[in-house]
Amino acid sequence: AQSVTQLGSHVSVSEGALVLLRCNYSSSVPPYLFWYVQYPNQGLQLLLKYTTGATLVKGINGFEAEFKKSETSFHLTKPSAHMSDAAEYFCAVSEPTNAGKSTFGDGTTLTVKP
Amino acid sequence: DGGITQSPKYLFRKEGQNVTLSCEQNLNHDAMYWYRQDPGQGLRLIYYSQIVNDFQKGDIAEGYSVSREKKESFPLTVTSAQKNPTAFYLCASSRRPTNEKLFFGSGTQLSVL
């Protein structure tokens, strides 16, 4: 069994400020972890993923996330927010054998203030 | 360009009616999936198919049906048994079932008249 908890359904930052979106997971097996971004009325786009190996993963648009097994966390960060980062972000966990059966968090809406 | 096409973008269902949502991919992916998204919630898996002519129920399959007669197509039927069908429906695919990257379509918003 697996689950995902995204802390904070809404996060607001100023343009140029640090973005931190929190994700904690539980999984009975070593997990695959993902962050997806969704713009209004669109599908999801993969930002980054952790499968094995290096625990700090870099994704598109300047985002990165660090897998911390001891904390069961996979928080998403970006050093400097841009207006175009405003969107909904989803953290997901899956078992290695079937990434399509991912379990998604409830999402965090990121607002970027000018 | 390769991708996943969902149609229609908006769909309205009358009471007691079955409706079918289309999902087509030209990525040559083996696996396809249907998710339901409700406001303020994450995605929930309805059905998935790892290969042509085979599919399995996800977490919330009741009131839905699918077919996978062709590799590129995975239509979802929302039947009259689904009492709360209003949601945003997303189709996704992956190159293989074990492949970690999902590609998503742009979704279909289904509403009840």
Interface residues (C-beta under 8 A of the other chain):
Chain A: V4 S9 Y32 F34 Y36 N41 Q42 G43 L44 Q45 L46 K49 T51 F90 A92 S94 P96 T97 N98 A99 G100 K101 S102 T103 F104 G105 D106 G107
Chain B: I4 Q6 K9 A31 Y33 G40 Q41 G42 L43 R44 L45 Y48 G58 L90 A92 S94 P97 T98 N99 E100 K101 L102 F104 G105 S106 G107 Q109
